[in-house]
Amino acid sequence: MRHKRAGFKLQRDTSARRALLRGLVTNVIEQERIITTVTKAKAAKPLVEKMITLGKQDTLHSRRQAASYLLTPSSVKKLFDKLGPKFAQRNGGYTRIVRVGFRKGDGAETAILELVGTELIKRAADRAKRREERLKAMREGREMEEQQGGEEK
């Protein structure tokens, strides 16, 4: 029985596991979504949530705690300047894991670990881009019809 044996070992020793998770958490904060294996996503999720909670506090102590864990100063800056205020009204549940499928090389099950709210921005941008393309195609079609109508007369 695995009583009091919480956490994921990820088939690594302590230092390699810590380095892996620090890299994953830093990338999630910088890019707002990453694709990784389901197990790594499950292991990194609570750490990302903890970092965002630190970002909401925005004290010198919380900045130093985040800086000691995250790998880049730019990720610390983004955490406190953008993500902290963005999730200020939300009490937890800042991330989600979406299973994607199986990796081609080794067949590992992959998932997207993303911050809640980022997909809406991306979808809205995609929708606006598609709408622009449709409108442009319609204008070009009308212009072609007008040109052809003028040539026939």
Summary of the structure (lengths in Angstrom):
residues: 153
radius of gyration: 22.7
end to end distance: 88.0
largest distance: 88.0
contacts: 378
relative contact order: 0.12
helix: 63%
strand: 13%
